[in-house]
Amino acid sequence: MLFYSFFKSLVGKDVVVELKNDLSICGTLHSYLNIKLTDISVTDPEKYPHMLSVKNCFIRGSVVRYVQLPADEVDTQLLQDAARKEALQQKQ
Amino acid sequence: MTSALENYINRFDQTINLILDESHERVFSSSQGVEQVVLGLYIVRGDNVAVIGEIDEETDSALDLGNIRAEPLNSVAH
């Protein structure tokens, strides 16, 4: 639940999604869980020309390794507190 | 060699199983240009799907596939 709301606040921001096959895709977050990105670019286009003609893409959630977020968009204190609360609730 | 299935997605479901019509495979190789293999009607099991990219027709027709060299994409390691 927490990460639903967390990602909701990130829609419209630019993120870099690193996949489990080592491909990294940069784009504007359109939706989460499965990840939709608009206006994408590959971080290393020389090595990965496979996506040259792709502007928007859908990434299956199961292949995501990391979602790299802009540091100034994340309030880590808030996130930590919220995570702690959520963990407590789950225990009960 | 790495491959990317392309063309029209007719249907899909919750687990991203796909039905692809008029599909062709683009095989990338570091030693020769991109090879296109015509496949026709395909059903792909969702487990195997990593990325679905929407192709921009304009940009794609401007590509010179014969000159593209690429290392194989790694397979997905969970």
Backbone of each chain as nested JSON, in Angstrom:
{
  "chains": [
    {"id": "A", "residues": [
      {"number": 1, "name": "MET", "atoms": {"N": [0.827, -1.204, 0.0], "CA": [0.0, 0.0, 0.0], "C": [0.859, 1.251, 0.0]}},
      {"number": 2, "name": "LEU", "atoms": {"N": [1.873, 1.238, 0.848], "CA": [2.73, 2.415, 0.98], "C": [3.365, 2.784, -0.347]}},
      {"number": 3, "name": "PHE", "atoms": {"N": [3.884, 1.774, -1.042], "CA": [4.599, 2.093, -2.266], "C": [3.677, 2.478, -3.408]}},
      {"number": 4, "name": "TYR", "atoms": {"N": [2.401, 2.105, -3.332], "CA": [1.414, 2.617, -4.289], "C": [1.413, 4.135, -4.183]}},
      {"number": 5, "name": "SER", "atoms": {"N": [1.169, 4.62, -2.942], "CA": [1.064, 6.059, -2.725], "C": [2.376, 6.757, -3.02]}},
      {"number": 6, "name": "PHE", "atoms": {"N": [3.474, 6.081, -2.697], "CA": [4.786, 6.661, -2.956], "C": [4.994, 6.887, -4.446]}},
      {"number": 7, "name": "PHE", "atoms": {"N": [4.693, 5.868, -5.249], "CA": [4.885, 6.007, -6.694], "C": [3.888, 6.964, -7.305]}},
      {"number": 8, "name": "LYS", "atoms": {"N": [2.699, 7.034, -6.691], "CA": [1.683, 7.96, -7.182], "C": [2.243, 9.367, -7.208]}},
      {"number": 9, "name": "SER", "atoms": {"N": [3.013, 9.707, -6.15], "CA": [3.566, 11.059, -6.078], "C": [4.68, 11.274, -7.091]}},
      {"number": 10, "name": "LEU", "atoms": {"N": [5.176, 10.179, -7.687], "CA": [6.281, 10.312, -8.637], "C": [5.831, 10.337, -10.088]}},
      {"number": 11, "name": "VAL", "atoms": {"N": [4.515, 10.125, -10.32], "CA": [4.036, 10.123, -11.712], "C": [4.285, 11.492, -12.318]}},
      {"number": 12, "name": "GLY", "atoms": {"N": [4.865, 11.502, -13.532], "CA": [5.154, 12.761, -14.203], "C": [6.603, 13.175, -14.019]}},
      {"number": 13, "name": "LYS", "atoms": {"N": [7.3, 12.484, -13.106], "CA": [8.715, 12.813, -12.912], "C": [9.582, 11.922, -13.785]}},
      {"number": 14, "name": "ASP", "atoms": {"N": [10.813, 12.345, -13.989], "CA": [11.751, 11.534, -14.78], "C": [12.454, 10.526, -13.891]}},
      {"number": 15, "name": "VAL", "atoms": {"N": [12.46, 9.277, -14.321], "CA": [13.137, 8.237, -13.556], "C": [14.002, 7.4, -14.492]}},
      {"number": 16, "name": "VAL", "atoms": {"N": [14.917, 6.637, -13.906], "CA": [15.687, 5.679, -14.692], "C": [15.352, 4.291, -14.171]}},
      {"number": 17, "name": "VAL", "atoms": {"N": [14.86, 3.422, -15.057], "CA": [14.525, 2.071, -14.644], "C": [15.636, 1.131, -15.085]}},
      {"number": 18, "name": "GLU", "atoms": {"N": [16.244, 0.44, -14.11], "CA": [17.28, -0.528, -14.469], "C": [16.641, -1.903, -14.433]}},
      {"number": 19, "name": "LEU", "atoms": {"N": [16.754, -2.622, -15.552], "CA": [16.131, -3.932, -15.667], "C": [17.075, -5.037, -15.234]}},
      {"number": 20, "name": "LYS", "atoms": {"N": [16.517, -6.224, -15.036], "CA": [17.328, -7.365, -14.606], "C": [18.249, -7.875, -15.704]}},
      {"number": 21, "name": "ASN", "atoms": {"N": [18.058, -7.372, -16.948], "CA": [19.012, -7.777, -17.991], "C": [20.039, -6.672, -18.229]}},
      {"number": 22, "name": "ASP", "atoms": {"N": [20.179, -5.779, -17.239], "CA": [21.19, -4.71, -17.239], "C": [20.882, -3.52, -18.139]}},
      {"number": 23, "name": "LEU", "atoms": {"N": [19.755, -3.546, -18.857], "CA": [19.377, -2.393, -19.671], "C": [18.834, -1.296, -18.751]}},
      {"number": 24, "name": "SER", "atoms": {"N": [19.231, -0.045, -18.992], "CA": [18.703, 1.069, -18.207], "C": [17.92, 2.01, -19.106]}},
      {"number": 25, "name": "ILE", "atoms": {"N": [16.677, 2.301, -18.753], "CA": [15.833, 3.164, -19.572], "C": [15.427, 4.389, -18.773]}},
      {"number": 26, "name": "CYS", "atoms": {"N": [15.63, 5.564, -19.347], "CA": [15.254, 6.81, -18.702], "C": [13.968, 7.32, -19.33]}},
      {"number": 27, "name": "GLY", "atoms": {"N": [13.033, 7.822, -18.532], "CA": [11.805, 8.337, -19.119], "C": [10.918, 8.968, -18.082]}},
      {"number": 28, "name": "THR", "atoms": {"N": [9.757, 9.464, -18.525], "CA": [8.801, 10.092, -17.625], "C": [7.833, 9.04, -17.12]}},
      {"number": 29, "name": "LEU", "atoms": {"N": [7.694, 8.941, -15.788], "CA": [6.847, 7.909, -15.208], "C": [5.385, 8.181, -15.503]}},
      {"number": 30, "name": "HIS", "atoms": {"N": [4.748, 7.184, -16.129], "CA": [3.352, 7.344, -16.492], "C": [2.475, 6.498, -15.577]}},
      {"number": 31, "name": "SER", "atoms": {"N": [2.903, 5.264, -15.304], "CA": [2.194, 4.448, -14.307], "C": [3.143, 3.41, -13.715]}},
      {"number": 32, "name": "TYR", "atoms": {"N": [2.738, 2.824, -12.575], "CA": [3.655, 1.992, -11.804], "C": [3.137, 0.561, -11.598]}},
      {"number": 33, "name": "LEU", "atoms": {"N": [3.844, -0.239, -10.831], "CA": [3.692, -1.686, -10.663], "C": [4.274, -2.35, -11.9]}},
      {"number": 34, "name": "ASN", "atoms": {"N": [3.474, -2.4, -12.974], "CA": [4.143, -2.531, -14.264], "C": [4.443, -1.078, -14.595]}},
      {"number": 35, "name": "ILE", "atoms": {"N": [5.552, -0.807, -15.232], "CA": [5.951, 0.591, -15.376], "C": [5.778, 1.094, -16.794]}},
      {"number": 36, "name": "LYS", "atoms": {"N": [5.031, 2.186, -16.93], "CA": [4.907, 2.816, -18.238], "C": [5.723, 4.094, -18.224]}},
      {"number": 37, "name": "LEU", "atoms": {"N": [6.558, 4.225, -19.23], "CA": [7.375, 5.424, -19.351], "C": [7.085, 6.108, -20.674]}},
      {"number": 38, "name": "THR", "atoms": {"N": [7.035, 7.446, -20.663], "CA": [6.87, 8.165, -21.918], "C": [8.153, 8.912, -22.231]}},
      {"number": 39, "name": "ASP", "atoms": {"N": [8.371, 9.144, -23.53], "CA": [9.498, 9.934, -23.994], "C": [10.826, 9.37, -23.496]}},
      {"number": 40, "name": "ILE", "atoms": {"N": [11.071, 8.122, -23.823], "CA": [12.212, 7.441, -23.222], "C": [13.506, 7.653, -23.975]}},
      {"number": 41, "name": "SER", "atoms": {"N": [14.612, 7.399, -23.261], "CA": [15.914, 7.317, -23.899], "C": [16.696, 6.258, -23.125]}},
      {"number": 42, "name": "VAL", "atoms": {"N": [17.568, 5.555, -23.818], "CA": [18.375, 4.539, -23.169], "C": [19.634, 5.223, -22.645]}},
      {"number": 43, "name": "THR", "atoms": {"N": [20.098, 4.858, -21.453], "CA": [21.234, 5.581, -20.895], "C": [22.53, 5.309, -21.656]}},
      {"number": 44, "name": "ASP", "atoms": {"N": [22.618, 4.174, -22.347], "CA": [23.802, 3.91, -23.16], "C": [23.379, 3.498, -24.558]}},
      {"number": 45, "name": "PRO", "atoms": {"N": [23.014, 4.476, -25.417], "CA": [22.424, 4.141, -26.715], "C": [23.388, 3.454, -27.684]}},
      {"number": 46, "name": "GLU", "atoms": {"N": [24.704, 3.628, -27.465], "CA": [25.663, 2.958, -28.349], "C": [25.584, 1.46, -28.145]}},
      {"number": 47, "name": "LYS", "atoms": {"N": [25.484, 1.078, -26.877], "CA": [25.493, -0.342, -26.553], "C": [24.13, -0.982, -26.802]}},
      {"number": 48, "name": "TYR", "atoms": {"N": [23.065, -0.169, -26.654], "CA": [21.722, -0.702, -26.788], "C": [20.91, 0.054, -27.837]}},
      {"number": 49, "name": "PRO", "atoms": {"N": [21.185, -0.188, -29.126], "CA": [20.435, 0.522, -30.167], "C": [19.056, -0.083, -30.391]}},
      {"number": 50, "name": "HIS", "atoms": {"N": [18.711, -1.146, -29.669], "CA": [17.467, -1.876, -29.906], "C": [16.242, -0.997, -29.744]}},
      {"number": 51, "name": "MET", "atoms": {"N": [16.356, 0.079, -28.931], "CA": [15.185, 0.899, -28.627], "C": [15.189, 2.233, -29.344]}},
      {"number": 52, "name": "LEU", "atoms": {"N": [16.001, 2.372, -30.394], "CA": [16.154, 3.659, -31.059], "C": [14.841, 4.261, -31.544]}},
      {"number": 53, "name": "SER", "atoms": {"N": [13.913, 3.435, -32.033], "CA": [12.686, 4.01, -32.582], "C": [11.52, 3.98, -31.607]}},
      {"number": 54, "name": "VAL", "atoms": {"N": [11.834, 3.747, -30.323], "CA": [10.765, 3.676, -29.324], "C": [10.694, 4.955, -28.512]}},
      {"number": 55, "name": "LYS", "atoms": {"N": [9.464, 5.556, -28.437], "CA": [9.303, 6.781, -27.641], "C": [8.638, 6.469, -26.305]}},
      {"number": 56, "name": "ASN", "atoms": {"N": [7.651, 5.554, -26.333], "CA": [6.941, 5.184, -25.11], "C": [7.041, 3.689, -24.933]}},
      {"number": 57, "name": "CYS", "atoms": {"N": [7.163, 3.255, -23.669], "CA": [7.268, 1.812, -23.483], "C": [6.581, 1.345, -22.212]}},
      {"number": 58, "name": "PHE", "atoms": {"N": [6.335, 0.046, -22.184], "CA": [5.731, -0.629, -21.048], "C": [6.758, -1.629, -20.539]}},
      {"number": 59, "name": "ILE", "atoms": {"N": [7.034, -1.606, -19.235], "CA": [8.01, -2.527, -18.673], "C": [7.306, -3.433, -17.683]}},
      {"number": 60, "name": "ARG", "atoms": {"N": [7.414, -4.749, -17.873], "CA": [6.771, -5.696, -16.98], "C": [7.427, -5.586, -15.612]}},
      {"number": 61, "name": "GLY", "atoms": {"N": [6.609, -5.477, -14.559], "CA": [7.129, -5.262, -13.216], "C": [8.166, -6.277, -12.783]}},
      {"number": 62, "name": "SER", "atoms": {"N": [7.994, -7.543, -13.228], "CA": [8.886, -8.614, -12.774], "C": [10.322, -8.488, -13.272]}},
      {"number": 63, "name": "VAL", "atoms": {"N": [10.552, -7.627, -14.282], "CA": [11.925, -7.522, -14.789], "C": [12.658, -6.289, -14.278]}},
      {"number": 64, "name": "VAL", "atoms": {"N": [11.984, -5.537, -13.375], "CA": [12.649, -4.339, -12.868], "C": [13.599, -4.703, -11.739]}},
      {"number": 65, "name": "ARG", "atoms": {"N": [14.831, -4.232, -11.829], "CA": [15.781, -4.407, -10.73], "C": [15.7, -3.159, -9.845]}},
      {"number": 66, "name": "TYR", "atoms": {"N": [15.935, -1.966, -10.427], "CA": [15.871, -0.733, -9.647], "C": [15.041, 0.317, -10.363]}},
      {"number": 67, "name": "VAL", "atoms": {"N": [14.438, 1.221, -9.582], "CA": [13.897, 2.436, -10.166], "C": [14.702, 3.567, -9.545]}},
      {"number": 68, "name": "GLN", "atoms": {"N": [15.51, 4.248, -10.36], "CA": [16.346, 5.313, -9.836], "C": [15.566, 6.608, -9.841]}},
      {"number": 69, "name": "LEU", "atoms": {"N": [15.458, 7.224, -8.664], "CA": [14.624, 8.408, -8.502], "C": [15.449, 9.661, -8.307]}},
      {"number": 70, "name": "PRO", "atoms": {"N": [14.897, 10.817, -8.721], "CA": [15.582, 12.08, -8.456], "C": [15.626, 12.324, -6.95]}},
      {"number": 71, "name": "ALA", "atoms": {"N": [16.81, 12.612, -6.411], "CA": [16.994, 12.718, -4.959], "C": [16.109, 13.779, -4.324]}},
      {"number": 72, "name": "ASP", "atoms": {"N": [15.892, 14.885, -5.045], "CA": [15.109, 15.968, -4.446], "C": [13.608, 15.72, -4.468]}},
      {"number": 73, "name": "GLU", "atoms": {"N": [13.191, 14.624, -5.104], "CA": [11.757, 14.334, -5.121], "C": [11.361, 13.443, -3.961]}},
      {"number": 74, "name": "VAL", "atoms": {"N": [12.369, 12.909, -3.261], "CA": [12.071, 11.947, -2.207], "C": [12.409, 12.504, -0.842]}},
      {"number": 75, "name": "ASP", "atoms": {"N": [11.417, 12.512, 0.032], "CA": [11.666, 12.909, 1.411], "C": [11.953, 11.634, 2.185]}},
      {"number": 76, "name": "THR", "atoms": {"N": [13.237, 11.336, 2.392], "CA": [13.605, 10.048, 2.998], "C": [13.098, 9.928, 4.43]}},
      {"number": 77, "name": "GLN", "atoms": {"N": [13.093, 11.027, 5.181], "CA": [12.581, 11.01, 6.557], "C": [11.131, 10.548, 6.581]}},
      {"number": 78, "name": "LEU", "atoms": {"N": [10.328, 11.202, 5.727], "CA": [8.907, 10.881, 5.625], "C": [8.705, 9.418, 5.271]}},
      {"number": 79, "name": "LEU", "atoms": {"N": [9.503, 8.967, 4.314], "CA": [9.389, 7.599, 3.833], "C": [9.732, 6.611, 4.938]}},
      {"number": 80, "name": "GLN", "atoms": {"N": [10.809, 6.908, 5.675], "CA": [11.216, 6.035, 6.783], "C": [10.113, 5.943, 7.82]}},
      {"number": 81, "name": "ASP", "atoms": {"N": [9.565, 7.104, 8.202], "CA": [8.492, 7.121, 9.204], "C": [7.289, 6.326, 8.73]}},
      {"number": 82, "name": "ALA", "atoms": {"N": [6.91, 6.558, 7.476], "CA": [5.753, 5.864, 6.925], "C": [5.99, 4.361, 6.893]}},
      {"number": 83, "name": "ALA", "atoms": {"N": [7.217, 3.955, 6.554], "CA": [7.547, 2.535, 6.482], "C": [7.484, 1.9, 7.861]}},
      {"number": 84, "name": "ARG", "atoms": {"N": [7.975, 2.645, 8.858], "CA": [7.927, 2.153, 10.234], "C": [6.49, 1.94, 10.678]}},
      {"number": 85, "name": "LYS", "atoms": {"N": [5.643, 2.941, 10.386], "CA": [4.226, 2.842, 10.742], "C": [3.586, 1.637, 10.095]}},
      {"number": 86, "name": "GLU", "atoms": {"N": [3.876, 1.466, 8.817], "CA": [3.291, 0.369, 8.048], "C": [3.729, -0.976, 8.626]}},
      {"number": 87, "name": "ALA", "atoms": {"N": [5.005, -1.068, 9.005], "CA": [5.54, -2.321, 9.553], "C": [4.85, -2.655, 10.855]}},
      {"number": 88, "name": "LEU", "atoms": {"N": [4.615, -1.622, 11.689], "CA": [3.929, -1.818, 12.964], "C": [2.513, -2.31, 12.741]}},
      {"number": 89, "name": "GLN", "atoms": {"N": [1.837, -1.669, 11.778], "CA": [0.464, -2.063, 11.476], "C": [0.393, -3.512, 11.022]}},
      {"number": 90, "name": "GLN", "atoms": {"N": [1.381, -3.902, 10.213], "CA": [1.382, -5.263, 9.679], "C": [1.577, -6.291, 10.781]}},
      {"number": 91, "name": "LYS", "atoms": {"N": [2.389, -5.919, 11.794], "CA": [2.664, -6.851, 12.882], "C": [1.389, -7.171, 13.643]}},
      {"number": 92, "name": "GLN", "atoms": {"N": [0.513, -6.116, 13.803], "CA": [-0.685, -6.288, 14.647], "C": [-1.769, -7.186, 14.091]}}
    ]},
    {"id": "B", "residues": [
      {"number": 1, "name": "MET", "atoms": {"N": [23.463, -13.049, -30.344], "CA": [22.234, -12.662, -31.053], "C": [21.17, -12.278, -30.053]}},
      {"number": 2, "name": "THR", "atoms": {"N": [20.521, -11.17, -30.285], "CA": [19.379, -10.85, -29.431], "C": [18.186, -10.608, -30.327]}},
      {"number": 3, "name": "SER", "atoms": {"N": [17.001, -10.83, -29.798], "CA": [15.835, -10.696, -30.666], "C": [14.786, -9.793, -30.053]}},
      {"number": 4, "name": "ALA", "atoms": {"N": [14.016, -9.166, -30.89], "CA": [12.897, -8.358, -30.455], "C": [11.746, -8.665, -31.392]}},
      {"number": 5, "name": "LEU", "atoms": {"N": [10.626, -9.123, -30.821], "CA": [9.453, -9.408, -31.636], "C": [8.724, -8.12, -31.895]}},
      {"number": 6, "name": "GLU", "atoms": {"N": [8.312, -7.904, -33.127], "CA": [7.613, -6.665, -33.41], "C": [6.364, -6.886, -34.197]}},
      {"number": 7, "name": "ASN", "atoms": {"N": [5.473, -6.083, -34.047], "CA": [4.319, -5.676, -34.816], "C": [3.059, -5.509, -33.997]}},
      {"number": 8, "name": "TYR", "atoms": {"N": [1.942, -5.922, -34.536], "CA": [0.711, -5.47, -33.912], "C": [0.271, -6.36, -32.765]}},
      {"number": 9, "name": "ILE", "atoms": {"N": [0.046, -5.743, -31.595], "CA": [-0.442, -6.502, -30.458], "C": [-1.957, -6.568, -30.565]}},
      {"number": 10, "name": "ASN", "atoms": {"N": [-2.47, -7.745, -30.853], "CA": [-3.911, -7.89, -30.984], "C": [-4.596, -7.93, -29.639]}},
      {"number": 11, "name": "ARG", "atoms": {"N": [-4.103, -8.803, -28.77], "CA": [-4.724, -8.977, -27.47], "C": [-3.651, -9.163, -26.413]}},
      {"number": 12, "name": "PHE", "atoms": {"N": [-4.037, -8.89, -25.167], "CA": [-3.139, -9.189, -24.063], "C": [-4.01, -9.424, -22.845]}},
      {"number": 13, "name": "ASP", "atoms": {"N": [-3.419, -9.995, -21.772], "CA": [-4.205, -10.185, -20.558], "C": [-3.408, -9.726, -19.345]}},
      {"number": 14, "name": "GLN", "atoms": {"N": [-3.935, -10.002, -18.186], "CA": [-3.346, -9.537, -16.928], "C": [-1.899, -9.935, -16.727]}},
      {"number": 15, "name": "THR", "atoms": {"N": [-1.538, -11.12, -17.191], "CA": [-0.161, -11.572, -16.984], "C": [0.718, -11.227, -18.173]}},
      {"number": 16, "name": "ILE", "atoms": {"N": [0.183, -10.36, -19.069], "CA": [0.902, -9.907, -20.262], "C": [1.189, -11.025, -21.263]}},
      {"number": 17, "name": "ASN", "atoms": {"N": [0.347, -12.086, -21.266], "CA": [0.411, -13.013, -22.401], "C": [-0.006, -12.177, -23.601]}},
      {"number": 18, "name": "LEU", "atoms": {"N": [0.642, -12.367, -24.751], "CA": [0.348, -11.523, -25.907], "C": [-0.023, -12.316, -27.128]}},
      {"number": 19, "name": "ILE", "atoms": {"N": [-0.889, -11.725, -27.958], "CA": [-1.087, -12.255, -29.301], "C": [-0.541, -11.21, -30.25]}},
      {"number": 20, "name": "LEU", "atoms": {"N": [0.458, -11.59, -31.035], "CA": [1.088, -10.669, -31.977], "C": [0.745, -11.071, -33.387]}},
      {"number": 21, "name": "ASP", "atoms": {"N": [0.2, -10.121, -34.15], "CA": [-0.091, -10.416, -35.538], "C": [0.962, -9.791, -36.435]}},
      {"number": 22, "name": "GLU", "atoms": {"N": [1.217, -10.396, -37.573], "CA": [2.206, -9.878, -38.54], "C": [3.539, -9.623, -37.856]}},
      {"number": 23, "name": "SER", "atoms": {"N": [3.964, -10.551, -37.022], "CA": [5.181, -10.265, -36.266], "C": [6.434, -10.646, -37.032]}},
      {"number": 24, "name": "HIS", "atoms": {"N": [7.491, -9.889, -36.734], "CA": [8.797, -10.249, -37.251], "C": [9.82, -10.015, -36.16]}},
      {"number": 25, "name": "GLU", "atoms": {"N": [10.89, -10.766, -36.255], "CA": [11.905, -10.716, -35.218], "C": [13.102, -9.948, -35.741]}},
      {"number": 26, "name": "ARG", "atoms": {"N": [13.604, -9.017, -34.923], "CA": [14.835, -8.316, -35.309], "C": [15.98, -8.942, -34.538]}},
      {"number": 27, "name": "VAL", "atoms": {"N": [16.878, -9.581, -35.26], "CA": [18.013, -10.23, -34.62], "C": [19.222, -9.323, -34.708]}},
      {"number": 28, "name": "PHE", "atoms": {"N": [19.725, -8.918, -33.529], "CA": [20.893, -8.041, -33.482], "C": [22.15, -8.867, -33.313]}},
      {"number": 29, "name": "SER", "atoms": {"N": [23.208, -8.454, -33.982], "CA": [24.46, -9.177, -33.847], "C": [25.602, -8.178, -33.869]}},
      {"number": 30, "name": "SER", "atoms": {"N": [26.707, -8.521, -33.152], "CA": [27.83, -7.579, -33.119], "C": [28.689, -7.684, -34.36]}},
      {"number": 31, "name": "SER", "atoms": {"N": [28.444, -8.719, -35.187], "CA": [29.296, -8.886, -36.371], "C": [28.597, -8.497, -37.663]}},
      {"number": 32, "name": "GLN", "atoms": {"N": [27.278, -8.565, -37.718], "CA": [26.598, -8.154, -38.948], "C": [25.366, -7.316, -38.613]}},
      {"number": 33, "name": "GLY", "atoms": {"N": [24.794, -6.69, -39.638], "CA": [23.638, -5.808, -39.46], "C": [22.413, -6.567, -38.977]}},
      {"number": 34, "name": "VAL", "atoms": {"N": [21.342, -5.824, -38.654], "CA": [20.129, -6.427, -38.12], "C": [19.43, -7.301, -39.153]}},
      {"number": 35, "name": "GLU", "atoms": {"N": [19.057, -8.508, -38.745], "CA": [18.362, -9.423, -39.643], "C": [16.895, -9.482, -39.24]}},
      {"number": 36, "name": "GLN", "atoms": {"N": [15.995, -9.315, -40.21], "CA": [14.57, -9.376, -39.896], "C": [14.007, -10.715, -40.343]}},
      {"number": 37, "name": "VAL", "atoms": {"N": [13.385, -11.437, -39.421], "CA": [12.816, -12.749, -39.74], "C": [11.302, -12.663, -39.595]}},
      {"number": 38, "name": "VAL", "atoms": {"N": [10.564, -12.987, -40.669], "CA": [9.103, -12.898, -40.599], "C": [8.549, -14.111, -39.854]}},
      {"number": 39, "name": "LEU", "atoms": {"N": [7.653, -13.847, -38.865], "CA": [7.138, -14.938, -38.053], "C": [5.646, -15.182, -38.217]}},
      {"number": 40, "name": "GLY", "atoms": {"N": [4.875, -14.114, -38.525], "CA": [3.428, -14.292, -38.67], "C": [2.703, -14.144, -37.354]}},
      {"number": 41, "name": "LEU", "atoms": {"N": [1.709, -15.02, -37.098], "CA": [0.883, -14.91, -35.902], "C": [1.565, -15.627, -34.742]}},
      {"number": 42, "name": "TYR", "atoms": {"N": [1.798, -14.912, -33.638], "CA": [2.512, -15.483, -32.51], "C": [1.731, -15.34, -31.214]}},
      {"number": 43, "name": "ILE", "atoms": {"N": [1.831, -16.339, -30.347], "CA": [1.348, -16.189, -28.981], "C": [2.569, -16.224, -28.074]}},
      {"number": 44, "name": "VAL", "atoms": {"N": [2.716, -15.193, -27.235], "CA": [3.867, -15.136, -26.347], "C": [3.401, -15.219, -24.906]}},
      {"number": 45, "name": "ARG", "atoms": {"N": [4.025, -16.104, -24.125], "CA": [3.666, -16.22, -22.713], "C": [4.237, -15.037, -21.943]}},
      {"number": 46, "name": "GLY", "atoms": {"N": [3.415, -14.434, -21.112], "CA": [3.768, -13.204, -20.401], "C": [5.053, -13.265, -19.593]}},
      {"number": 47, "name": "ASP", "atoms": {"N": [5.376, -14.441, -19.035], "CA": [6.6, -14.605, -18.241], "C": [7.824, -14.135, -18.989]}},
      {"number": 48, "name": "ASN", "atoms": {"N": [7.798, -14.296, -20.321], "CA": [8.978, -14.016, -21.132], "C": [9.077, -12.574, -21.594]}},
      {"number": 49, "name": "VAL", "atoms": {"N": [8.041, -11.772, -21.272], "CA": [8.056, -10.39, -21.758], "C": [8.823, -9.506, -20.787]}},
      {"number": 50, "name": "ALA", "atoms": {"N": [9.766, -8.722, -21.332], "CA": [10.498, -7.777, -20.477], "C": [9.969, -6.371, -20.74]}},
      {"number": 51, "name": "VAL", "atoms": {"N": [10.09, -5.926, -21.994], "CA": [9.676, -4.575, -22.351], "C": [8.822, -4.605, -23.609]}},
      {"number": 52, "name": "ILE", "atoms": {"N": [7.769, -3.794, -23.624], "CA": [7.01, -3.589, -24.859], "C": [7.208, -2.129, -25.23]}},
      {"number": 53, "name": "GLY", "atoms": {"N": [7.852, -1.897, -26.36], "CA": [8.114, -0.521, -26.764], "C": [7.235, -0.125, -27.924]}},
      {"number": 54, "name": "GLU", "atoms": {"N": [6.652, 1.072, -27.842], "CA": [5.821, 1.533, -28.948], "C": [6.724, 2.155, -29.999]}},
      {"number": 55, "name": "ILE", "atoms": {"N": [6.688, 1.604, -31.194], "CA": [7.577, 2.084, -32.25], "C": [7.019, 3.327, -32.916]}},
      {"number": 56, "name": "ASP", "atoms": {"N": [7.879, 4.354, -32.998], "CA": [7.524, 5.561, -33.717], "C": [7.859, 5.335, -35.183]}},
      {"number": 57, "name": "GLU", "atoms": {"N": [6.818, 5.214, -36.016], "CA": [7.006, 4.835, -37.422], "C": [8.031, 5.695, -38.147]}},
      {"number": 58, "name": "GLU", "atoms": {"N": [7.952, 7.016, -37.904], "CA": [8.869, 7.943, -38.58], "C": [10.318, 7.63, -38.261]}},
      {"number": 59, "name": "THR", "atoms": {"N": [10.628, 7.571, -36.972], "CA": [11.999, 7.303, -36.543], "C": [12.467, 5.945, -37.027]}},
      {"number": 60, "name": "ASP", "atoms": {"N": [11.538, 4.97, -37.002], "CA": [11.924, 3.628, -37.378], "C": [12.273, 3.523, -38.852]}},
      {"number": 61, "name": "SER", "atoms": {"N": [11.543, 4.223, -39.723], "CA": [11.827, 4.118, -41.151], "C": [13.115, 4.847, -41.514]}},
      {"number": 62, "name": "ALA", "atoms": {"N": [13.549, 5.768, -40.624], "CA": [14.801, 6.495, -40.866], "C": [16.021, 5.687, -40.428]}},
      {"number": 63, "name": "LEU", "atoms": {"N": [15.773, 4.577, -39.727], "CA": [16.888, 3.756, -39.246], "C": [17.538, 2.974, -40.376]}},
      {"number": 64, "name": "ASP", "atoms": {"N": [18.865, 2.88, -40.334], "CA": [19.56, 2.039, -41.305], "C": [19.935, 0.739, -40.605]}},
      {"number": 65, "name": "LEU", "atoms": {"N": [19.027, -0.231, -40.652], "CA": [19.221, -1.464, -39.904], "C": [20.488, -2.214, -40.298]}},
      {"number": 66, "name": "GLY", "atoms": {"N": [20.864, -2.08, -41.567], "CA": [22.031, -2.809, -42.035], "C": [23.316, -2.401, -41.347]}},
      {"number": 67, "name": "ASN", "atoms": {"N": [23.32, -1.17, -40.781], "CA": [24.542, -0.678, -40.165], "C": [24.561, -0.76, -38.656]}},
      {"number": 68, "name": "ILE", "atoms": {"N": [23.501, -1.315, -38.076], "CA": [23.466, -1.359, -36.622], "C": [24.146, -2.622, -36.111]}},
      {"number": 69, "name": "ARG", "atoms": {"N": [25.12, -2.392, -35.215], "CA": [25.789, -3.53, -34.584], "C": [25.51, -3.441, -33.089]}},
      {"number": 70, "name": "ALA", "atoms": {"N": [25.15, -4.55, -32.493], "CA": [24.887, -4.503, -31.055], "C": [25.265, -5.813, -30.386]}},
      {"number": 71, "name": "GLU", "atoms": {"N": [25.781, -5.681, -29.176], "CA": [26.067, -6.852, -28.357], "C": [24.752, -7.508, -27.965]}},
      {"number": 72, "name": "PRO", "atoms": {"N": [24.742, -8.799, -27.746], "CA": [23.51, -9.442, -27.311], "C": [23.001, -8.826, -26.014]}},
      {"number": 73, "name": "LEU", "atoms": {"N": [21.675, -8.629, -25.925], "CA": [21.071, -8.201, -24.66], "C": [21.191, -9.36, -23.698]}},
      {"number": 74, "name": "ASN", "atoms": {"N": [21.506, -9.056, -22.441], "CA": [21.597, -10.147, -21.462], "C": [20.218, -10.724, -21.214]}},
      {"number": 75, "name": "SER", "atoms": {"N": [20.175, -11.97, -20.777], "CA": [18.874, -12.513, -20.424], "C": [18.56, -12.052, -19.009]}},
      {"number": 76, "name": "VAL", "atoms": {"N": [17.263, -12.085, -18.663], "CA": [16.825, -11.576, -17.377], "C": [17.213, -12.538, -16.269]}},
      {"number": 77, "name": "ALA", "atoms": {"N": [17.954, -12.023, -15.277], "CA": [18.375, -12.854, -14.148], "C": [17.608, -12.416, -12.921]}},
      {"number": 78, "name": "HIS", "atoms": {"N": [16.755, -13.292, -12.378], "CA": [15.913, -12.88, -11.242], "C": [16.653, -12.871, -9.922]}}
    ]}
  ]
}
